[in-house]
Structures are given as C-alpha cells and as structure tokens.
Amino acid sequence: MSKVLTQAKNFGLALVLMWVVARAPLGYLSRLAMPLYLLAIFLLVLTALIGDEAKGAQRWLDLQVIRIQPSELMKIALPLMLAWYFDRYERVISPKYYLIATLLLLAPVILILKQPDLGTSILVFTSGFFVLFFAGMSIRVLGFIATLSILVMPFAWGMLEPYQQTRVLTLLNPASDPLGAGYHTIQSTIAIGSGGFLGKGWMQGTQAQLNFLPEGTTDFVFAVLGEEFGFIGVLVIFLAYLALLWRGLQIARLAPSLFSRLAAVSITLTFFIYAFVNVGMVVGLLPIVGVPLPLISFGGSSAATVLIGIGILMNFRSNRRLVQT
C-alpha cells in the first residue's frame, strides 16, 4: 500500500508539471532549452561527485527537499536543446554545426555511462540522434557514425562493468547462469508464458506474488501484467502505446516551427524506444539494461519525464498554426 500511495503522489506531481508545461507559451520552451540543458549537465556532474550510490551505481542526487535522478531530466533537456540549436541556425547550417550538435549529444551520454547506467545512456543518445537525423544530417555522415560505432565496439566492451558484460553474454543462453545473470530473464519469460490468453487474474500471478520475479514493480512490471492479464492485457498496452506514437507523430507533422517539429518527433520516438527496450529485455530479446516501462513502472523520475514530454506535445498541439485554405 505504501508503494501505491507513493506512486499516486508521484503521478500527482507529474500531472501538475505536465499541465504547467502544456499551458506555457511556446516561446518559453524554446528559451528554456539551453538553461535546462546546462542545469541537467551540472546535476550530472554533481551526481558524479556527491551522488548517492546504490547497487553499485551512482545515479541519484539528494537535494534534501527532493531526491532526483538527473539522467531522467536529460531525456527531455537534450532533445529540446538540439531542437533549439538547429532552429536558431537553420539558415546557416553546415557540417560544423552537426559536429557541435554531436558534441552536445555525447557530453551527457558519457556522464551517464560513467554512473554506470547503460539503459538511460542509450535512451538519451537515441533522443538526441533522432533530432540529428530529422534535422537533415546526411546519409554519408550517418553511415560514417554507424561504421565508427561498429569499429569502437571492441573498445566500448572493455568500458562496460563486469555485470553489464555478463548480462550481454547471458542474453544468448540465460540457462548458462540460471541463478545469477540469467535469473531475471528466465523468471520473466515463465511469467509471461504462464499468463496464456486471458491471464491468471488480478493479484493471482504466482511468479510475481510469490516473489520469484525480481523488480516486479519497476523494470519487470510488464512480465507481471503478462502473467495476470495474459495476451489480451498485453495487446491493450501495445495498442495504447501505438496510439500515443501515432498522435505524437501527427503533432510533430503539424507543429508550428522547426524547433517544435524536431522536439516533438524526438520525444515521441524516444517514448516508443522506452517501451520497445523494456519489453525486449523482459521477453529475452535484449540485454537487461534497467529501462522502465513508460507510465506503468513504479518511480517518480520516470513518470515525471514521460508526463512532461506529453505536456510538451500538448503545448505544440495547442500552439500549431492554422492551415489556411
């Protein structure tokens, strides 16, 4: 019950933030992009210096009044910053501007990787990459980045923590370490499979209720839903996410400026990646990287990030120009 009350408070605060963002003048979001980005960078540096450490990672910052995860703020700050940047220099854009934008993207990604937080760093990188792509970065440059990424993979592997390397290796064969790195994947797939078509019913799932399934309220909540509500429940969740994706892309298409178009498409597609990565790791198709399921997983920072993003989309929708006929 305590978690229910805590999450209700989290959503209450997040809904207030969503409403404030949705009602703000469009120009405010553009002007706040750089200060918000610099604040997020400052908080990430502060987290690296004095952040709270838990489970081998230093991701949280205790500000006495509130305890926050600065990397979550960067999921919103980065796309807004890059969208503002390309909107400001739209008339004089050249390769050097894409280089500067890439550096703006890599700075927070590196700071988040150092925590270490592979899952969030992937999401932050993705949110920025979408802006670069839709801002018109050439296919040649994108191909060069992709080739370079492949070439540095052996070096990047050495930068991963031992437990992260183990998670990747056990992805191919979870049964090789059934009580260790493969335990989460084995239990989550059992939970989803046992749900069948209609599920076992609310609070009737054995894997979750008997605590066989770890992190059942956060990273692996999708497995709980699959066990208790079955294929039908999972299908409803998928349809809801697809509706959010479609609506977000529609808002991006009709947005009134380059800033709002780039920010809207990045935020929308990042939400989709959120859900895709979470479901992928729960069903054993992707390594376990600690990505919450949007609007469902327990957690205040994640809920606030997603609802603020939705508030931004609502803002762009209400401020779009009328199409004259």
N, C-alpha and C positions, 0 to 999 in steps of 0.2 A: 504493500500500500504506500510505503514511503516513496518508492520509485514513481508510482502513479502521480502522487502529489507533486513530486519534484519535476516530472516531465510536464505536468499541467502548468506549473509556474514557468518553466522554460518556454512552452508554447505561448503562454500569455504574453511574456515579454517579447518574444519573437514576432508575434502578431502586431503588437504595438509598433515595433520597429518597421515592420512591413508597411503598416498604414502610414507612418511618417514619411517613409521613402516614397510611397506611391503618391502622396499628396504634395511632395516638394516640387517647386518649379524645375523644369527640365534643365535650365542653365545651372542650377545649384549642383546637380550631379556631375556635370562637366567640370565645374570649378573645384569640386571636392576631390576629383580623381587623383591629382598629384599629391595633395596633403594626405589623403587616405593611404596612398601607396607608401609614402615616406614614413607615415606612422606605423604601418604594418612592418616595414623593414626595420624600423627602430625597435619594435616589440620583439621581432625575431632575434635581433642581436641581443636584446636584453634577456630573452629566454635562454640563449646560449650561455650567457654569463651567470644569471642568478635564477634560472627557471627551476621548477620542481621536477625531480626525477622520479619516475615510476616505471617499473617493469623494464628497466634498462634503457629508457628513453627520456629525454629532457624536452618535453613538449608543452608544458603548462607554465603559466605565469600567474603568480598570486599577487593581485593588486590590493589585497586586504578587503576592499569593498566587493570585489568580484574576482573570480578565478577564470581566466580565459585561455584559449588555445590560439595564439596569434596566427598560426598557419591557416586556420579556417578563415580569418579575415582576409588573407591574401587571395583566397579563391574569388573574392569579389573585387578587391582592390586592384589586382593585376589586369584583368580584362578592361576595367574602367580606365586605368592609366594608359594602356596601349591604345584603346579606342580614342581617348582624348589626344594622344600623341599623333596618331595618324590623321585625325580630324583637323588638328592645328596645322600640320604640314602637308595637307592634301595637295596643294597647288605646286609644291616644290619637291615632292617625294622623289628620292633617288636611292641607289643601293646603300649609301652610308646611313640613311635613316632606318633601313631594315637592320643594319648591323647594330645600331644603337638600340633599336627595339629588342633585338635578340639579347643584348646585354641586360636590358631591363627585365627580360624574362628569366635569364639564367641566374641572376643575383638571388632572388628569393628561393628558387629551386635548390640551389646549392646550400643555402642556410637551412632549409627544411630537411634536406638529405643528411645534414650533419647531426640532426637531433637524436637518433635517425628516425625518419618517417617516410618510408618509400611510397606508401599509398598516397599520402597527401601530396608529396612532391610530384607524383605522376599526374594527379588531378590539376595541380597548379600549372604545371608545364602544359598540359592539354588546353587549359583555359586560355593561356597566352598564345599557344600555337594556332588555335582557331582564329584569333584576331589577325595574326600574321598572314594566315592563309587567305582569309576573306578580304584583307586589305590589299591583296594583289601581289604578294610575293611570287616571283616567277617559279615555274616548274623546275628550271635548272637549279635555282638556289635550294628549293625544297629537296630536289634529288641529291644535291651536294650534302645537305644536312642529314638526309637519311643514310647516305653512304658513310659519312663521317661517324654517325651514331653506331653503325654496324662495326666499323673499324675499331672504335674505342670500347666496344663491349667487353673484350678480354680485360682491359684495364678497369672498367667500371665494376666488373665482377669482383676484383680484389678490394674495391672500396666498400662492398656490402658487408654488413655484420655477419658473423658466422650463422646466427639463427636465420637470417634472411636467405643466405645461400642454401641452407638446409631445406627451407620451405620451397624454394625453386626446384631443388633436386627431387624432393619427395612428391612433387606435383605429378610426375610421370608414374610413380608407383607408391601411393600412400601406405600400402601394406608393408613396405620395407621398414617402416618405423611406426607400427600401429598404436603404440602407447606414447609416442613422442610427437615428432613433427607431423605425422600423418593422422593423428588422432582427430583433429578438428574436421578434416575433410571426410574421413570415414563416418564419423557420427552424423555430420550434416547430410550426407547422401543417404544414410539409413533413414534419417528423419523424413526427408522429402519423399523417398520411395515408399515409406510405410503409410504416408498420407493418402495414397491412392487417388481416386477421382473426386470424392466428396470430403475426404479428411476424417479425422477421428473425433472432431468436435472441439469446441472451445475449452481449453484447460484440460483436455483429455490426452494430449500427446505424451507418450511415455519417455521419449528421448529428452524432451525439454523439462517435463515436470519431475522426472527422476534424476535430473542433473547430469545425464550422460552427455548432453550437448553444452559445450562451454560458450560463454558470451552470447547466451540466448536472447538477451535484450538489446544487444548492440550489433556487433558485426555479423552475427549468425541468426538474426531475427527472421530472415527470410526462410530458413530451414524450419523454424517454429511455425510460421504461417503455412508452409507447405504441408507439414505434418498434421496440423489441426484443421485446415480448411481445404486441403487437397488441391487437385488440379484446377477446380473452379475458382477457389480463392486466389491462387497464383495468377490465373488468367485475368481476374478483375484488376489485380495490381498492375499487370502488364498493360492492360488497356488504359488504366489511369495515367501511367507514365507516357504512353504513346499520345494520349490526348494533350498532356502538358507539353510534350515535344512539338506536336503539330501546332498548338496555339502559340508557343513561343516563336516558332519559325515564321508564322503568319505575322506576328507583331514585328519581327525583325524586317520582314519584307516591306512592311508599310511604315516603318519608322521614319521620323522627320529629318534625320541628319545622318551623316556618316558615323558620327560618334554613337548615336543610339542604335544604328544598324549593326555596327561591329560589336558593341557591348551586348546587345540582345541575342545575337546569334551565338556568341561565345558562352554566355550564361546558360542559354537553353541547351546547347550541345554538351556542356560540362555536366548539367544535371543528368543527361542521358548516359554519359560516361560513368557518373556516380553509380547509377543503378546497374549498368552493364557490368562494371568491375565487381560490385558486391555480389550480384547473382552468379557471375562467373566463378568467383572464388568459393562460394558456398556449394555450388554443384560440382566443383573439382575441375573446372576448365582453366582456371587461372590460379596463380600462386596466392596464398593468403597474405594480403597487404594491409589489412586493417582499414577498409573503406566502409563507412556506414551506409545503410540503405536510406535514401532521402525521405524525410518526413515520417519515417517509421522507426528507425533505430533510436534507442534512448541516447540522449545527450543534448545539452543546451547549445553548445557552439555550432554543431551541425544543423540543428533546427533553425537557429538564427541565420546562418549563412544561406540556407535554401530559401527561407521566407523573405529575407532581404532581397535576394535575387528575384523572387517572384514580384516583390514590391517594385523593383526597378522595371521589370517588364510591364507591370500595370501602369507605371508612370509613362513609359514610352507609348503605350496604347492610348492613354488619355490625352497625350500631347501631340499625337500624329496630325499631320496636315490633312485637311480635307482635299480630296481629289476633285479638281474642277472638271466638269464635262462641258 
